[in-house]
């Protein structure tokens, strides 16, 4: 049972509780950096790193942090991990660092990270908190990558650092510049949100007993009707 619980903590963020497509959180970076798949992937992985690290640290300190100052403490912890990511990208991936720009620093106040800190990490042990961060981070990353892939292929005819699609598909359809604009971001996001809604839609419970009976309007003549249920015509 415990292993199933750990698996649930990881998988729930992939689709059922996807922070972007279901929770509609983190819309600012979702629309701002997804014009190219490479930038979208970079932002997603950076956010996942911060989410996992902050969830772990907040879980470890959950009994020490005073309730009166927990939000400032959360922000300080998150900002520390954002600073680490900022230095790493600046040193090893300067082009990505430049493309993400100020949105990298804004991870500090990303509502996905603050939300998981308050709703989960501050109330659960370290391992479930890490798995929660991994799952939510993976769901966020996959959502950004999907949006970035669609927008880049349809808007620029390329994918991942500008690799032309025509190399793989010589007869590719013409590009649509709207997908490179903000309007294309909203359009792509809307389609994916609708698709996620269909996939996560709960089926109505199956009717049982008299409610499922074709004679539910009148129990006259029904041999299965409980005593006192039979109606007069």
N, C-alpha and C positions, 0 to 999 in steps of 0.2 A: 504493500500500500504506500509505503514511504517513497519508493522509487517512482510509482505512478504520480504521486504528488509533486515530486521534483520535476518530472517530465511535463506536467501540466503548467508549472510555473514558467517553464521555458517556452512551450508551444503556444500559450495563450496570446502572446504578443505578436505572433506571426500573422494571424488573420482574425481570430475571434475578438481580440481586444487590441487590434492593430492601432497604435497611437495616431497614425496619420489618416488612414482610410476609414477607420471606425470611430476613433475618438476625436478626429479633426483637430489634433494638437500639432504644434510646431509648423503652422502654416507659413510663417515668414520665410524660413530657409527653404521650405518645400517649394515655394513658388519662385524664390529668388535665385537659387543655385542649380536648378534642374534643367537649364537650357542645354547643358552638355552632360552626358552620362558620367564622365570621369569626375567632374566636379560634384555631381550628386553622390557618387560612391564615396568620394573623399569626405564629404560632410557627414554622410551616414556613419562611416566608420569612426570618425572623430567623435561624433555624438555617442556612439556605442561605448567607446573607451571611457569617456567621461561618466556615462551612465553607470557602467559596471563599477568603476572605481569609487564613485561617490556613494552608490548603494552599499558597497562593502564597508566603506569607512563609517557611514552614518549608522549602519546596522551594528557595527562594533562599538560605537559610542552612544547608542540609543538610550542607555541607562545613565549616561553621564551628562548629556546635553540637557540643560534646564529647559522646561517647557516655555518659559517666558521669552527666551532668546533663541529658540530653535531655528526660526527662519534665517536670521543673520548667520547662525552657525552653518546651516546648510549651504548658504551662498558662498561662504568662505571656503568650505570644503570643495564645492563644485568649481569655484574659481581656481583653486590650486591645480586641479586636474586639467582644466582648460588651459592654464599656463603651460603645463607640460606638453600638451598637444600642440600648442602654438609654437613652442620652441622646436619641437621635433619636425613639424612641417616646414618651418622656416629654414631649418638646417638641411633637411634631406629632400623636401619637395617644395622648393621655393615658388615654382610656377603655380602649384595648387594653392599654396599659402596666399599668393597674391590674388588668385581668382576668388577664393572664399572671402577674402577681405575682412570687413567688420563682422560678417555673419559668424565667423569663427569665435570671436570674443563674445558674441551674443548667446553662445551655447550656455553661458553662465546663468542666464535667466530663461532658458528654454523651459516651457511649462511641462514638457514631458519629464524632464529630469527632476524638477521641483515636485511634480505630482507624484512620481514614484518614490521620492524621498519621504514625502509626508504620508502617503497612503500605504506604502509597503515596507520600505527599508527601516523606517523608524519603529516598526511594530513586529518585525520578524528577524530570525537569526541570520547569520552571514551567508550560509550556503543558499537558502531560498532567495535571498536578496540578490546575490550574484546571478542566479539563474533568471530571476525576474528582469534584471538589467540586460542580460544577454538576449533574452527573448524580445523584450521591447526594443532594444537597440537593433536587433536583426530585422524586426518588422519595420522599423523606421528606415533602415538602410535599403531594404528590398523595395519599399514604397518609393523612395527617392530615386533608386536605380531604374525602376520601371517607368516612372514619369520622365526621367532624364533620357532614357533610351528612346521612348516614343517621340519625345520632342526633338531630339537631335536627329533621329533618322528621318522623320517627316519634315522637319524644318531646315536641316542643313545637308541631308543626304550623307551623313557620316556617323561614326560611332566610336566612342572611346578615344579621346585625344585626337579627334579629327580624322580617323581612318575612313576614307571614302567607301561608301557602301557599293559604289559602282564596280569596285575591284572584285567583289564577291558576286554581286548581281548586276551585270552589265546593262540589263534592260530595266533597271529600277525606275519606278514612277517619278515624275517631277517633284521637286521639293515644294513645300507650302510654307512660305515665310511666316505665316501667322503663328506657327508652333514655336518659333524662336522668340516670340513676343510674350508679354505677360498674359494676354488674352489666351494664347495657346496653352499656357500653364494652367489657367483656370479650367479650360475646356478638357484638357487631359486629366486633371485632378477630378473633375466632376464625373467623367466616364468611369474612372477607376473606383471612385467612391460608390457609384451606383452598382458596379460589378461586385464590390466587396459586400455591399448590402444584400445583394441577391444570394451570395454564397454563405452569408452568416445569418440569413433569415431563418427564424425558428418556425418549424412546422407546427400547425395547431394540433393539440392533443386529439388522439382518435376517440370518437364517441363510443361509449359502451352502454350496455343495458338498454333501457327503454328509449334513450335519446337517439340510439342508432337504429331503432326499429322503424320500418316503413309505416307502421300503424300507430306511430307515436301520438298522432292527433286524437286517436280514439282507441282505447284498449278493449273495446267491445269484441268479444269473441276470441281474445288472445288467451290461450291456455297458459302462457308463461307469466301473465300479469300477476303481481303479488296480491295478496288478499286485501280487499278494500280499495284496490286501484281501478277495478273495472268500472267503466262509465256506462250510463244508460243512454240509449239512442234518443 
